[in-house]
Amino acid sequence: MFPDGFLWGGATAANQIEGGYKEGNKGDCISDHITGGSLDTKRKFTPVIDENNYYPSKVGVDFYHHFKDDIKLFAQMGFKVFRMSMNWARIYPTGLEDIPNEAGLQFYDDVFDECIKYGIEPLVTLHHFDMPYTLVEKYQGFLSREVVDLFVKYASTVFKRYKNKVKYWLTFNEINFATIPMGSLELLGIYNKQTTDYTEPDDDVNQRYQALHHVFVASAMAVIEGHKVNPDSKIGCMVAHVPMYPFSCHPQDMLLVQATDHSFNDFCGDVQVKGEYPYYIHKFLKDHNINIIKEINDDQLLKLGVVDYYSFSYYMSNCVNSQESEDINTTSGNLVGGVKNPYLRSSDWGWQIDPEGLRFTLHKLYDRYHIPLMIVENGLGAVDIKEPDNTIHDDYRIDFMKQHIVQIGQAIEEGVDVLGYTMWSAIDSISSSTGEMKKRYGLIYVDRDDDGNGDFARYPKDSFHWYKNVIKSNGEII
Ligand code: BG6
């Protein structure tokens, strides 16, 4: 069912696991300024770090000091690949330096060496919801063209340094996050000072699409540079793909599905895989009074810097409804909410669980792009109970993963080219949307709570042992 060499593994992000705030000369980054929260209490972004507030990313799950033990546990599960992100502010503390920070480079050398020791392929995201804080303050992040070159300098530095250690790269995590207001700060680095609300910031749509254009160019330039440094490297895009279903068979629902799909799911991938702005986006930009300023070579850069593979996160599907109706329930999600689908159940955080939607998505994407695909995030956020004997019986997570893996296997049988699967997350981490520890996704439990208590001890969950057998049997035993 699964091809030989299928890349089984798990995913993480620096801002959610690494910690090591200020260690090894790391500079301040966006995530260091975002407080903890919950489903009811929104996370806040504070330009000045307030000593009375709790900023969970500053410690994460202390991967910075535990990486050797963690990678050893990943190896015990038989991981073929470990997805992680690099913290830009560890390499260039303010983003502005001419010379990279050797301590930061050495840290990632040590992490990659540890992976290689166990035959684990590192899959590295250059930008996962973070950037040096100085670039936010000085430039409003990617709103300024200068940040394109600063990003390419960082990308080029790490491509050269790790050219013999890292083959698989991703440029920007969930790049389509920039098409909704929530992506303003975390993805683009734009901070409109009127609000500290990080999930619903004060939004300027024109600025957001301008900054997204700069991100497209930065990504394309990084791809070009990465291929120059190592022609064998594989550099991908990463999109949060949320399939949209019509709530009814009303033709207007279908048209709304298409429009939502275009603006949220398709736009960024189309640019990064096909190398140009798709036809449908021009009307959308016009209707929203968005006027993107491009430099003369930008279109050519986009053409030359197309990605080698398409990666995506998949957590849920959503419904859209074009008709007035009173008895419609809404649902939440990691990026976009929607109308509740009566045929699906939801996680405790309201995300609709839809394994078949993953098979549908794999077909849709392969049909659209004809390049290899990789699912680089898929998992269940849940409250886990650690028993007195330190076991964690997360059968709900096993069930979730099992159902999704079955659908991937089926899509492969039906002809889709899938390179690998890195579930979210290899180890418990800070939730990106709520800042909680209690919303756990990992195969490995970390002793840490929402108030900063706990000794960071690691405990394999039942899902750890189950996944080990899945990998060992190359997906035959699930
Ligand atoms: C994705 C992000 O949106 O979803 C991850 O790439 C994130 O960083 C994951 O952790 C799950 O979302 P959350 O908000 O539950 O952590």
Boltz pocket constraint, residues with backbone or C-beta under 6 A from the ligand:
constraints:
  - pocket:
      binder: B
      contacts: [[A, 13], [A, 16], [A, 173], [A, 174], [A, 240], [A, 313], [A, 334], [A, 335], [A, 377], [A, 381], [A, 424], [A, 430], [A, 431], [A, 432], [A, 433], [A, 434], [A, 439]]
      max_distance: 6.0
